[in-house]
Amino acid sequence: MKELLNVRKELKKKKPTFLRQDAHKVKRLKKNWRRPKGRHSKMRLRFGGYRKLPAVGYSSPKKVRGLTREGFKEIIVNNIKDLDRINENSVAVIGSTVGLKKRLEILKKIKELKLKCNFKDIDGFIKKAMENIEKKKALAKKKIELKEKAKKEALKKVEQKKEKKPTEKEIKEEKKKVLEKRRKGREGELT
C-alpha cells in the first residue's frame, strides 16, 4: 500500500494542471476544468502546443484512488449515527452543512471513541467554539436589556404626554392671552 501511495505521489508531480480552455486569457473564467466542446477547438483535437486534457493515463493506481496521503478512506459524517461506519482504515470528515452545535457533539463523540478525524486540534476547536457561543449569548442578553430599556423610556414619555394634557379652562385662558396680544399689536400699529 505504501509503495502504491509513493507511486501516486510521483505521478501527481508529473501531472499537469487541467484548466478550461482560455482560462489564462479571459478573467471571468474560473481556473477549473471544463471539457472543450467547440467545433474548431484545437484543445479538443489535442493539437500540440495546447493544454492537455484529462485522460486515463494520468490516473493513480486503483487500490489507492480516492484515499488520503496516509492511505485512509474519507467518510463524510453528518450526524453521530454516521460514526458507526468508521473503522481503523478510515477517517471522519465532518460535512460542510453541519451546524456548530451538532459539529461539537460529533467532535466530542470522536474524541471519546478515539477515532481519526480531519481536525488536528479537537480540544482547541471545542474551546474556541464554546467561547464564541458564550460571547454571542452575552451580546444577545445586552441587546434584550437595551430593548427593554428603550421600551421603558418610550412608556415614560407616553405617560408624561398624557399627564401634560391641559384642561379646558387652561386652553380657554391661553386663547384669551393670544387674542389680547393680537389686539395690543393691532392697537400699536394704528397709533
C-alpha positions as a LaTeX table, in Angstrom:
\begin{tabular}{lrrr}
\hline
Residue & $x$ (\AA) & $y$ (\AA) & $z$ (\AA) \\
\hline
Met1 & 0.00 & 0.00 & 0.00 \\
Lys2 & 2.79 & 2.43 & 0.91 \\
Glu3 & 4.52 & 1.67 & $-2.38$ \\
Leu4 & 1.36 & 2.48 & $-4.33$ \\
Leu5 & 0.93 & 5.71 & $-2.38$ \\
Asn6 & 4.51 & 6.68 & $-3.26$ \\
Val7 & 3.83 & 5.81 & $-6.94$ \\
Arg8 & 0.73 & 8.01 & $-6.88$ \\
Lys9 & 2.75 & 10.82 & $-5.29$ \\
Glu10 & 5.38 & 10.63 & $-8.05$ \\
Leu11 & 2.69 & 10.52 & $-10.77$ \\
Lys12 & 0.98 & 13.59 & $-9.33$ \\
Lys13 & 4.21 & 15.54 & $-9.57$ \\
Lys14 & 4.29 & 14.95 & $-13.34$ \\
Lys15 & 0.56 & 15.52 & $-13.86$ \\
Pro16 & $-0.30$ & 18.88 & $-15.44$ \\
Thr17 & $-2.94$ & 21.20 & $-14.02$ \\
Phe18 & $-6.06$ & 20.80 & $-16.11$ \\
Leu19 & $-7.64$ & 24.20 & $-16.80$ \\
Arg20 & $-10.54$ & 25.05 & $-19.06$ \\
Gln21 & $-9.80$ & 26.48 & $-22.49$ \\
Asp22 & $-8.65$ & 30.14 & $-22.46$ \\
Ala23 & $-8.87$ & 30.35 & $-18.65$ \\
His24 & $-5.48$ & 32.10 & $-18.70$ \\
Lys25 & $-6.77$ & 34.69 & $-21.22$ \\
Val26 & $-10.28$ & 35.53 & $-20.01$ \\
Lys27 & $-10.53$ & 36.94 & $-16.50$ \\
Arg28 & $-14.12$ & 35.87 & $-15.74$ \\
Leu29 & $-13.39$ & 32.17 & $-16.42$ \\
Lys30 & $-12.60$ & 30.16 & $-13.31$ \\
Lys31 & $-9.43$ & 28.11 & $-13.06$ \\
Asn32 & $-11.28$ & 24.79 & $-13.05$ \\
Trp33 & $-11.75$ & 22.06 & $-15.63$ \\
Arg34 & $-14.44$ & 22.12 & $-18.32$ \\
Arg35 & $-14.25$ & 19.91 & $-21.39$ \\
Pro36 & $-13.70$ & 21.87 & $-24.62$ \\
Lys37 & $-16.71$ & 21.32 & $-26.91$ \\
Gly38 & $-16.13$ & 23.83 & $-29.69$ \\
Arg39 & $-16.21$ & 22.63 & $-33.31$ \\
His40 & $-12.85$ & 24.21 & $-34.15$ \\
Ser41 & $-11.25$ & 23.80 & $-30.72$ \\
Lys42 & $-7.57$ & 22.88 & $-31.08$ \\
Met43 & $-7.51$ & 21.74 & $-27.49$ \\
Arg44 & $-10.36$ & 19.27 & $-28.11$ \\
Leu45 & $-8.49$ & 17.95 & $-31.14$ \\
Arg46 & $-5.34$ & 17.55 & $-29.00$ \\
Phe47 & $-3.08$ & 19.71 & $-31.16$ \\
Gly48 & 0.46 & 20.25 & $-29.94$ \\
Gly49 & 1.17 & 23.43 & $-28.03$ \\
Tyr50 & $-2.27$ & 23.49 & $-26.44$ \\
Arg51 & $-3.32$ & 22.47 & $-22.94$ \\
Lys52 & $-3.57$ & 18.80 & $-22.03$ \\
Leu53 & $-6.90$ & 17.07 & $-21.47$ \\
Pro54 & $-7.54$ & 14.63 & $-18.61$ \\
Ala55 & $-7.04$ & 11.05 & $-19.74$ \\
Val56 & $-6.88$ & 7.55 & $-18.27$ \\
Gly57 & $-3.08$ & 7.62 & $-18.37$ \\
Tyr58 & $-2.94$ & 10.28 & $-15.68$ \\
Ser59 & $-4.98$ & 8.26 & $-13.15$ \\
Ser60 & $-3.48$ & 6.86 & $-9.97$ \\
Pro61 & $-3.36$ & 3.13 & $-9.13$ \\
Lys62 & $-6.84$ & 1.70 & $-8.49$ \\
Lys63 & $-6.13$ & 0.46 & $-4.94$ \\
Val64 & $-5.14$ & 3.91 & $-3.67$ \\
Arg65 & $-7.56$ & 6.00 & $-5.75$ \\
Gly66 & $-9.58$ & 8.37 & $-3.58$ \\
Leu67 & $-7.53$ & 7.73 & $-0.43$ \\
Thr68 & $-5.75$ & 10.35 & 1.68 \\
Arg69 & $-1.96$ & 10.79 & 1.70 \\
Glu70 & $-1.72$ & 8.42 & 4.66 \\
Gly71 & $-3.87$ & 5.82 & 2.86 \\
Phe72 & $-7.14$ & 6.28 & 4.76 \\
Lys73 & $-10.60$ & 6.35 & 3.21 \\
Glu74 & $-12.55$ & 9.57 & 3.91 \\
Ile75 & $-16.12$ & 9.13 & 5.20 \\
Ile76 & $-18.39$ & 12.16 & 5.43 \\
Val77 & $-20.14$ & 12.40 & 8.80 \\
Asn78 & $-23.35$ & 14.44 & 9.13 \\
Asn79 & $-24.56$ & 13.07 & 12.48 \\
Ile80 & $-23.45$ & 10.85 & 15.35 \\
Lys81 & $-25.01$ & 7.73 & 13.77 \\
Asp82 & $-22.60$ & 8.02 & 10.82 \\
Leu83 & $-19.66$ & 7.39 & 13.18 \\
Asp84 & $-20.58$ & 3.67 & 13.20 \\
Arg85 & $-19.25$ & 3.35 & 9.64 \\
Ile86 & $-15.73$ & 4.46 & 10.62 \\
Asn87 & $-13.09$ & 1.79 & 11.22 \\
Glu88 & $-9.28$ & 1.77 & 11.57 \\
Asn89 & $-8.80$ & 2.25 & 7.79 \\
Ser90 & $-10.98$ & 5.35 & 7.51 \\
Val91 & $-11.09$ & 8.98 & 8.61 \\
Ala92 & $-14.13$ & 11.00 & 9.68 \\
Val93 & $-14.73$ & 14.19 & 7.69 \\
Ile94 & $-17.48$ & 16.37 & 9.13 \\
Gly95 & $-19.87$ & 17.59 & 6.43 \\
Ser96 & $-19.78$ & 21.27 & 5.47 \\
Thr97 & $-23.52$ & 21.72 & 6.07 \\
Val98 & $-23.35$ & 20.55 & 9.69 \\
Gly99 & $-24.01$ & 23.37 & 12.17 \\
Leu100 & $-21.83$ & 24.30 & 15.12 \\
Lys101 & $-23.89$ & 22.59 & 17.86 \\
Lys102 & $-24.02$ & 19.24 & 16.07 \\
Arg103 & $-20.36$ & 19.62 & 15.00 \\
Leu104 & $-19.36$ & 19.98 & 18.65 \\
Glu105 & $-21.39$ & 16.89 & 19.60 \\
Ile106 & $-19.74$ & 14.87 & 16.81 \\
Leu107 & $-16.24$ & 16.04 & 17.79 \\
Lys108 & $-16.84$ & 15.13 & 21.44 \\
Lys109 & $-18.01$ & 11.65 & 20.39 \\
Ile110 & $-14.97$ & 11.24 & 18.08 \\
Lys111 & $-12.67$ & 12.20 & 20.93 \\
Glu112 & $-14.46$ & 9.79 & 23.25 \\
Leu113 & $-14.21$ & 6.88 & 20.76 \\
Lys114 & $-10.61$ & 7.87 & 19.79 \\
Leu115 & $-11.35$ & 7.90 & 16.05 \\
Lys116 & $-9.34$ & 9.63 & 13.33 \\
Cys117 & $-10.73$ & 12.95 & 12.17 \\
Asn118 & $-9.85$ & 15.76 & 9.76 \\
Phe119 & $-9.36$ & 18.12 & 12.74 \\
Lys120 & $-5.80$ & 18.47 & 14.02 \\
Asp121 & $-6.68$ & 20.08 & 17.37 \\
Ile122 & $-10.13$ & 18.97 & 18.51 \\
Asp123 & $-9.74$ & 20.39 & 22.05 \\
Gly124 & $-8.68$ & 23.79 & 20.72 \\
Phe125 & $-11.61$ & 23.95 & 18.31 \\
Ile126 & $-14.12$ & 22.99 & 21.02 \\
Lys127 & $-12.64$ & 25.59 & 23.40 \\
Lys128 & $-12.83$ & 28.40 & 20.80 \\
Ala129 & $-16.35$ & 27.42 & 19.77 \\
Met130 & $-17.57$ & 27.46 & 23.39 \\
Glu131 & $-16.00$ & 30.91 & 23.92 \\
Asn132 & $-17.73$ & 32.22 & 20.79 \\
Ile133 & $-21.08$ & 30.79 & 21.94 \\
Glu134 & $-20.70$ & 32.49 & 25.34 \\
Lys135 & $-19.86$ & 35.82 & 23.65 \\
Lys136 & $-22.93$ & 35.55 & 21.44 \\
Lys137 & $-25.13$ & 34.79 & 24.45 \\
Ala138 & $-23.72$ & 37.81 & 26.31 \\
Leu139 & $-24.38$ & 40.04 & 23.28 \\
Ala140 & $-27.92$ & 38.71 & 22.99 \\
Lys141 & $-28.54$ & 39.49 & 26.69 \\
Lys142 & $-27.23$ & 43.05 & 26.20 \\
Lys143 & $-29.49$ & 43.56 & 23.18 \\
Ile144 & $-32.51$ & 42.34 & 25.12 \\
Glu145 & $-31.66$ & 44.66 & 28.05 \\
Leu146 & $-31.26$ & 47.63 & 25.69 \\
Lys147 & $-34.60$ & 46.88 & 24.03 \\
Glu148 & $-36.34$ & 46.65 & 27.40 \\
Lys149 & $-34.73$ & 49.92 & 28.50 \\
Ala150 & $-35.88$ & 51.63 & 25.29 \\
Lys151 & $-39.42$ & 50.30 & 25.83 \\
Lys152 & $-39.50$ & 51.64 & 29.39 \\
Glu153 & $-38.30$ & 55.07 & 28.23 \\
Ala154 & $-40.93$ & 55.13 & 25.48 \\
Leu155 & $-43.66$ & 54.25 & 28.02 \\
Lys156 & $-42.45$ & 57.02 & 30.34 \\
Lys157 & $-42.64$ & 59.55 & 27.50 \\
Val158 & $-46.15$ & 58.43 & 26.62 \\
Glu159 & $-47.21$ & 58.74 & 30.28 \\
Gln160 & $-45.67$ & 62.20 & 30.54 \\
Lys161 & $-47.55$ & 63.34 & 27.44 \\
Lys162 & $-50.79$ & 62.03 & 28.93 \\
Glu163 & $-50.12$ & 63.88 & 32.19 \\
Lys164 & $-49.32$ & 67.14 & 30.38 \\
Lys165 & $-52.68$ & 67.36 & 28.60 \\
Pro166 & $-54.18$ & 70.72 & 29.59 \\
Thr167 & $-57.70$ & 71.08 & 30.93 \\
Glu168 & $-60.45$ & 73.04 & 29.15 \\
Lys169 & $-60.03$ & 76.06 & 31.48 \\
Glu170 & $-56.30$ & 76.26 & 30.69 \\
Ile171 & $-56.99$ & 76.09 & 26.96 \\
Lys172 & $-59.55$ & 78.95 & 27.21 \\
Glu173 & $-57.13$ & 81.07 & 29.24 \\
Glu174 & $-54.36$ & 80.56 & 26.67 \\
Lys175 & $-56.70$ & 81.56 & 23.83 \\
Lys176 & $-57.63$ & 84.75 & 25.71 \\
Lys177 & $-53.94$ & 85.62 & 26.19 \\
Val178 & $-53.23$ & 85.09 & 22.50 \\
Leu179 & $-56.21$ & 87.26 & 21.49 \\
Glu180 & $-55.14$ & 90.05 & 23.88 \\
Lys181 & $-51.61$ & 90.05 & 22.39 \\
Arg182 & $-53.04$ & 90.35 & 18.90 \\
Arg183 & $-55.30$ & 93.27 & 19.93 \\
Lys184 & $-52.39$ & 95.07 & 21.56 \\
Gly185 & $-50.30$ & 94.55 & 18.43 \\
Arg186 & $-53.06$ & 95.99 & 16.21 \\
Glu187 & $-53.59$ & 98.97 & 18.50 \\
Gly188 & $-49.88$ & 99.72 & 18.36 \\
Glu189 & $-49.96$ & 99.67 & 14.54 \\
Leu190 & $-52.92$ & 102.07 & 14.37 \\
Thr191 & $-51.35$ & 104.73 & 16.59 \\
\hline
\end{tabular}
